[in-house]
Each structure stands twice: as C-alpha cells, then as structure tokens.
C-alpha cells in the first residue's frame, strides 16, 4: 500500500509541475495581447479563446496537485476541532459519500462531452477564430480523471491514520 500511495502522490506531484507551465504560457499570451491591443492598437482574434482554453487546462489539470497539497477550500468549522483520527474518519466518510461519486460523474460526463464534441466537429464560437472545442473538453476529462487517483491516495493515507501509522507525505520528503 505504501508503494501505491507513493506512486499515486508522485503522479499528482508530476502533473502539477507539468501544468504549471500552462500558467507561464497564459501570462505570456495575455501580455502579448495587452501589448498588441494597447501599444500597437491591433488586438488579436485568438487570445480570448486560447486564454480560456488555457485557463480550463490549468484549473482542471491542477486538481490532483492541489488536492495533494491540501489547497482546496475546506469548510472546517467542526473539522478543525477534531483529532487526527476524527479528521481521518470525517475525510473517509465524505470521500465515499461525496468525493468519489461526484468526481466519477464529472469524469464520465466530461469524457462523454469530449466524444460528442469530436463526433460533431464542434467549434468554439466566441470569436472569429473558431478553434475546435474538443481539446479543452479533453483536458477537462483528463484533469478530473487524474483527480481520482489522488482521491484514492488520500483515502489510503486516511486509512493509515486510522490504523495509527504515521507516514511521511510527498510534501515532507
């Protein structure tokens, strides 16, 4: 189980490092658009669509990494008062009742949406660029698909806490 946990958390860590480069690309793209628009008075037609696609890629691609580093918003009015064992019980319960069903459903529907987009030849119509819509739909499906193994890793870690075994996290290595 420890090897599985290590593999799953390393996948999330690596994926976060890959998707962080999209942040740099987005900043460069938007800086270029600002320069073109306000300095040269010649705005681009592609920056809105491409920046939207990059934003979705960053948000969905970073789900697992953010979960690994406990960066998601948590309503911890009562959770913070619990012992580590109580927190593990609460996390396991909410993972089984909410996390896995919701993430599986979103992954399924986003994969379906991607398939539908490819089969219909869907294009994005906010600008006159008309890029294909399937890449952003696929990145959404991929991001949620990558979220599932990190949820499993968190569940394994919480089971270890219930057993009284303390593990070093990937963030502590």
C-alpha positions in Angstrom: 0.0 0.0 0.0 2.8 2.4 0.7 4.3 1.9 -2.7 0.9 2.5 -4.3 0.5 5.7 -2.2 4.0 6.8 -3.2 3.2 6.2 -6.9 -0.2 8.0 -6.8 1.2 11.0 -5.0 4.1 11.2 -7.3 1.8 11.2 -10.3 -0.1 14.1 -8.8 3.1 16.0 -8.0 4.5 15.5 -11.5 1.2 16.5 -13.2 1.2 19.7 -11.2 4.7 20.5 -12.3 3.7 19.9 -15.9 0.5 22.0 -15.7 2.3 24.9 -14.1 3.9 25.7 -17.4 0.5 26.5 -18.8 0.4 29.3 -16.2 3.5 30.8 -17.8 2.1 30.3 -21.3 -1.1 32.1 -20.2 0.8 35.0 -18.7 2.9 35.3 -21.9 -0.2 35.1 -24.1 -2.1 37.7 -22.2 1.0 40.0 -22.0 1.3 39.7 -25.8 -2.4 40.6 -26.2 -2.1 43.6 -23.9 0.9 44.8 -25.9 -0.9 44.3 -29.2 -4.1 45.9 -28.0 -2.8 49.0 -26.1 0.6 49.7 -27.6 0.1 48.7 -31.3 -3.7 49.2 -31.3 -4.0 45.9 -33.2 -5.7 43.3 -30.9 -5.6 39.6 -31.8 -8.6 37.5 -32.5 -7.2 34.4 -30.9 -6.2 35.5 -27.4 -9.7 35.2 -25.8 -10.4 31.7 -27.0 -6.9 30.4 -26.3 -6.7 32.0 -22.9 -10.0 30.5 -22.0 -8.7 27.1 -23.1 -5.5 27.5 -21.1 -7.5 28.6 -18.0 -9.6 25.4 -18.1 -6.4 23.4 -18.7 -4.8 25.0 -15.6 -7.8 24.6 -13.4 -8.6 21.0 -14.3 -5.0 19.9 -14.7 -4.1 21.2 -11.3 -6.9 19.5 -9.4 -4.8 16.5 -8.3 -1.8 18.6 -7.4 -3.9 21.0 -5.3 -5.6 18.1 -3.5 -2.2 16.6 -2.7 -1.1 19.8 -1.1 -4.4 20.4 0.7 -5.1 23.6 -1.3 -8.8 23.1 -2.0 -11.3 25.1 0.1 -12.5 23.2 3.1 -15.4 24.2 5.3 -13.7 23.2 8.5 -15.9 24.8 11.2 -16.1 21.5 13.0 -13.4 19.5 11.2 -10.5 21.6 12.6 -11.7 20.8 16.2 -11.3 17.0 15.5 -8.4 14.8 16.5 -6.3 13.4 13.6 -8.2 10.2 13.9 -11.5 12.1 13.8 -10.4 14.0 10.8 -9.5 10.8 9.0 -12.9 9.3 9.8 -14.6 12.5 8.5 -12.4 12.5 5.4 -13.1 8.9 4.6 -16.9 9.3 5.1 -17.1 12.4 2.9 -14.8 10.8 0.3 -17.1 7.8 0.0 -20.3 9.7 0.1 -19.4 12.8 -1.9 -15.9 13.0 -3.4 -15.9 9.7 -5.4 -19.5 9.8 -6.7 -19.2 13.4 -7.8 -15.7 13.1 -9.4 -16.7 9.9 -11.2 -19.8 11.6 -12.5 -18.0 14.7 -13.7 -15.3 12.5 -15.3 -17.8 10.4 -17.1 -19.8 13.3 -18.4 -16.8 15.3 -19.4 -15.5 12.2 -21.4 -18.9 11.9 -23.0 -18.9 15.6 -23.8 -15.4 15.2 -25.4 -16.6 12.3 -27.5 -19.7 14.3 -28.5 -17.5 17.3 -29.4 -15.2 15.2 -31.6 -18.1 13.5 -33.4 -20.0 16.7 -34.1 -16.9 18.7 -35.1 -17.8 21.3 -32.5 -16.0 24.6 -32.7 -15.9 27.5 -30.2 -17.8 30.5 -31.4 -16.9 33.4 -29.1 -14.6 34.9 -31.6 -13.9 34.5 -35.3 -11.1 32.1 -34.8 -13.4 29.1 -34.4 -11.0 26.6 -32.8 -12.1 23.0 -32.3 -13.7 22.6 -28.9 -12.6 19.0 -28.2 -9.1 19.8 -26.8 -10.5 21.9 -23.9 -13.2 19.2 -23.3 -10.5 16.5 -23.3 -8.3 18.4 -20.9 -11.3 18.8 -18.6 -11.9 15.0 -18.7 -8.2 14.3 -18.2 -8.0 16.6 -15.3 -10.9 15.0 -13.5 -9.5 11.6 -14.4 -6.2 12.5 -12.8 -8.1 13.7 -9.7 -9.4 10.2 -9.0 -6.0 8.6 -8.2 -5.2 11.4 -5.8 -8.5 10.9 -4.1 -7.6 7.2 -3.7 -4.2 8.2 -2.3 -5.9 10.5 0.3 -8.2 7.7 1.2 -5.2 5.3 1.7 -3.4 7.9 3.8 -6.6 8.4 6.0 -6.8 4.6 6.4 -3.2 4.5 7.6 -4.1 7.3 10.1 -7.0 5.2 11.4 -4.6 2.3 11.9 -2.3 4.6 13.9 0.5 4.6 11.3 2.1 7.9 10.5 3.5 8.2 7.0 5.7 10.9 5.5 3.9 12.7 2.8 5.4 13.6 -0.5 5.3 17.2 0.6 7.5 16.3 3.5 10.2 14.3 1.6 
